[in-house]
Amino acid sequence: MIDKKLLDILACPLCKSPLIYDKSKQELICKADRIAFPIRDDIPVMLEDEARELNSDEIDALKK
């Protein structure tokens, strides 16, 4: 579980946009860059090499 205070200060390391916490997938999502950073053992892994690209269905779901 990500602490709300931590989530408030975290930003995408690439574009500095705010991140969205996806509890079910344990990821932090950057809508601007369309990528998701994993959370492992309650620690966000904010490395570009560790991020995965979101597919078009995932991007569409974010717009809702």
Biotite code that builds the C-alpha atoms (Angstrom):
import biotite.structure as struc

atoms = struc.array([
    struc.Atom([0.000, 0.000, 0.000], chain_id="A", res_id=1, res_name="MET", atom_name="CA", element="C"),
    struc.Atom([1.418, 3.338, -1.069], chain_id="A", res_id=2, res_name="ILE", atom_name="CA", element="C"),
    struc.Atom([1.285, 6.099, 1.519], chain_id="A", res_id=3, res_name="ASP", atom_name="CA", element="C"),
    struc.Atom([-0.952, 8.996, 0.422], chain_id="A", res_id=4, res_name="LYS", atom_name="CA", element="C"),
    struc.Atom([1.706, 11.547, 1.397], chain_id="A", res_id=5, res_name="LYS", atom_name="CA", element="C"),
    struc.Atom([4.280, 9.761, -0.738], chain_id="A", res_id=6, res_name="LEU", atom_name="CA", element="C"),
    struc.Atom([1.900, 9.622, -3.684], chain_id="A", res_id=7, res_name="LEU", atom_name="CA", element="C"),
    struc.Atom([1.282, 13.371, -3.353], chain_id="A", res_id=8, res_name="ASP", atom_name="CA", element="C"),
    struc.Atom([4.974, 14.184, -3.792], chain_id="A", res_id=9, res_name="ILE", atom_name="CA", element="C"),
    struc.Atom([5.908, 11.576, -6.403], chain_id="A", res_id=10, res_name="LEU", atom_name="CA", element="C"),
    struc.Atom([6.050, 12.690, -10.025], chain_id="A", res_id=11, res_name="ALA", atom_name="CA", element="C"),
    struc.Atom([7.033, 11.055, -13.271], chain_id="A", res_id=12, res_name="CYS", atom_name="CA", element="C"),
    struc.Atom([10.842, 11.183, -13.495], chain_id="A", res_id=13, res_name="PRO", atom_name="CA", element="C"),
    struc.Atom([10.599, 11.814, -17.244], chain_id="A", res_id=14, res_name="LEU", atom_name="CA", element="C"),
    struc.Atom([8.057, 14.627, -17.550], chain_id="A", res_id=15, res_name="CYS", atom_name="CA", element="C"),
    struc.Atom([7.337, 15.574, -13.896], chain_id="A", res_id=16, res_name="LYS", atom_name="CA", element="C"),
    struc.Atom([3.581, 14.931, -14.317], chain_id="A", res_id=17, res_name="SER", atom_name="CA", element="C"),
    struc.Atom([1.542, 13.617, -11.390], chain_id="A", res_id=18, res_name="PRO", atom_name="CA", element="C"),
    struc.Atom([1.135, 9.856, -11.152], chain_id="A", res_id=19, res_name="LEU", atom_name="CA", element="C"),
    struc.Atom([-1.970, 7.713, -10.730], chain_id="A", res_id=20, res_name="ILE", atom_name="CA", element="C"),
    struc.Atom([-1.835, 4.809, -8.298], chain_id="A", res_id=21, res_name="TYR", atom_name="CA", element="C"),
    struc.Atom([-3.258, 1.558, -9.683], chain_id="A", res_id=22, res_name="ASP", atom_name="CA", element="C"),
    struc.Atom([-3.728, -0.560, -6.582], chain_id="A", res_id=23, res_name="LYS", atom_name="CA", element="C"),
    struc.Atom([-4.825, -3.711, -8.454], chain_id="A", res_id=24, res_name="SER", atom_name="CA", element="C"),
    struc.Atom([-1.716, -3.790, -10.656], chain_id="A", res_id=25, res_name="LYS", atom_name="CA", element="C"),
    struc.Atom([0.640, -2.231, -8.087], chain_id="A", res_id=26, res_name="GLN", atom_name="CA", element="C"),
    struc.Atom([1.798, 0.426, -10.515], chain_id="A", res_id=27, res_name="GLU", atom_name="CA", element="C"),
    struc.Atom([2.147, 4.179, -10.744], chain_id="A", res_id=28, res_name="LEU", atom_name="CA", element="C"),
    struc.Atom([0.837, 5.451, -14.070], chain_id="A", res_id=29, res_name="ILE", atom_name="CA", element="C"),
    struc.Atom([1.940, 8.529, -15.993], chain_id="A", res_id=30, res_name="CYS", atom_name="CA", element="C"),
    struc.Atom([-0.884, 9.519, -18.344], chain_id="A", res_id=31, res_name="LYS", atom_name="CA", element="C"),
    struc.Atom([1.292, 12.039, -20.185], chain_id="A", res_id=32, res_name="ALA", atom_name="CA", element="C"),
    struc.Atom([3.998, 9.522, -21.135], chain_id="A", res_id=33, res_name="ASP", atom_name="CA", element="C"),
    struc.Atom([1.625, 6.527, -21.246], chain_id="A", res_id=34, res_name="ARG", atom_name="CA", element="C"),
    struc.Atom([3.839, 4.376, -19.056], chain_id="A", res_id=35, res_name="ILE", atom_name="CA", element="C"),
    struc.Atom([3.501, 2.536, -15.764], chain_id="A", res_id=36, res_name="ALA", atom_name="CA", element="C"),
    struc.Atom([6.152, 2.188, -13.081], chain_id="A", res_id=37, res_name="PHE", atom_name="CA", element="C"),
    struc.Atom([6.053, -0.978, -10.955], chain_id="A", res_id=38, res_name="PRO", atom_name="CA", element="C"),
    struc.Atom([5.738, -1.035, -7.180], chain_id="A", res_id=39, res_name="ILE", atom_name="CA", element="C"),
    struc.Atom([7.752, -3.845, -5.621], chain_id="A", res_id=40, res_name="ARG", atom_name="CA", element="C"),
    struc.Atom([7.623, -4.628, -1.904], chain_id="A", res_id=41, res_name="ASP", atom_name="CA", element="C"),
    struc.Atom([5.768, -1.322, -1.370], chain_id="A", res_id=42, res_name="ASP", atom_name="CA", element="C"),
    struc.Atom([8.600, 0.611, -3.056], chain_id="A", res_id=43, res_name="ILE", atom_name="CA", element="C"),
    struc.Atom([7.969, 2.500, -6.323], chain_id="A", res_id=44, res_name="PRO", atom_name="CA", element="C"),
    struc.Atom([10.594, 1.656, -8.946], chain_id="A", res_id=45, res_name="VAL", atom_name="CA", element="C"),
    struc.Atom([10.870, 4.979, -10.750], chain_id="A", res_id=46, res_name="MET", atom_name="CA", element="C"),
    struc.Atom([13.355, 3.956, -13.436], chain_id="A", res_id=47, res_name="LEU", atom_name="CA", element="C"),
    struc.Atom([12.629, 4.432, -17.123], chain_id="A", res_id=48, res_name="GLU", atom_name="CA", element="C"),
    struc.Atom([14.107, 1.009, -17.909], chain_id="A", res_id=49, res_name="ASP", atom_name="CA", element="C"),
    struc.Atom([11.668, -0.645, -15.465], chain_id="A", res_id=50, res_name="GLU", atom_name="CA", element="C"),
    struc.Atom([8.557, 1.144, -16.776], chain_id="A", res_id=51, res_name="ALA", atom_name="CA", element="C"),
    struc.Atom([6.211, -0.533, -19.212], chain_id="A", res_id=52, res_name="ARG", atom_name="CA", element="C"),
    struc.Atom([4.264, 1.109, -22.003], chain_id="A", res_id=53, res_name="GLU", atom_name="CA", element="C"),
    struc.Atom([0.499, 1.157, -21.599], chain_id="A", res_id=54, res_name="LEU", atom_name="CA", element="C"),
    struc.Atom([-1.536, -0.456, -24.353], chain_id="A", res_id=55, res_name="ASN", atom_name="CA", element="C"),
    struc.Atom([-4.378, 1.400, -26.080], chain_id="A", res_id=56, res_name="SER", atom_name="CA", element="C"),
    struc.Atom([-7.072, -0.293, -23.926], chain_id="A", res_id=57, res_name="ASP", atom_name="CA", element="C"),
    struc.Atom([-5.323, 0.824, -20.742], chain_id="A", res_id=58, res_name="GLU", atom_name="CA", element="C"),
    struc.Atom([-4.986, 4.373, -22.064], chain_id="A", res_id=59, res_name="ILE", atom_name="CA", element="C"),
    struc.Atom([-8.683, 4.465, -23.005], chain_id="A", res_id=60, res_name="ASP", atom_name="CA", element="C"),
    struc.Atom([-9.624, 3.251, -19.512], chain_id="A", res_id=61, res_name="ALA", atom_name="CA", element="C"),
    struc.Atom([-7.700, 6.167, -17.978], chain_id="A", res_id=62, res_name="LEU", atom_name="CA", element="C"),
    struc.Atom([-9.822, 8.659, -19.918], chain_id="A", res_id=63, res_name="LYS", atom_name="CA", element="C"),
    struc.Atom([-13.026, 7.422, -18.271], chain_id="A", res_id=64, res_name="LYS", atom_name="CA", element="C"),
])
